[in-house]
């Protein structure tokens, strides 16, 4: 089995007195694409924020490359190869597309390689090349999602966390985003994909976890979960 890059052990997160994540365990191995699915409010985004230092833990621990990372800031984790594309994209609206991409590489000093990586992003997302000098805040939601993914890739992550990348996008743009996620994974990047679009997420996942009310209730291969009657009834509308 491939090495475990990311692991949560009895992870608990609370907002005030309300426990949103209630002691979950999961792990992500090198080279995997792991999907975390569940309805709105299940605790998926809270879990991602806790992993990446955006929320404090009430209990448990998160291990990255075998070492506890709780208490570190998101900037520290980016330097170590753990990057997240947040729900809502979070682009720098008053910066150009190119400036946003360069922000993704702020921990790097290899200018020639950075330029080559920006060119790769432009090849993956031709629309970004066409508008490279445009302010990010003037772009559509789908274009901003492309930019947020490209910016994260500029940090050359070992593990890329994607939080609801298809939310609010047109069907055509959703197709493009999932195509790129599969492509980035095929190129060797380990990915954790949080998605409400369960059928699309599980279709490209090596493994998946189902989250309900702050707990992980099922786990299995993407194919097995996609074919499970309970999952189909609850999340695929069948």
Helices and strands as residue ranges (DSSP letters): E 4-15, E 18-29, E 33-37, H 44-51, E 59-64, E 67-68, H 74-79, E 82-85, H 97-104, H 111-124, H 126-130, G 136-138, H 141-153, E 159-163, H 171-186, E 190-195, H 198-204, E 207-212, E 215-221, H 222-227, H 229-235
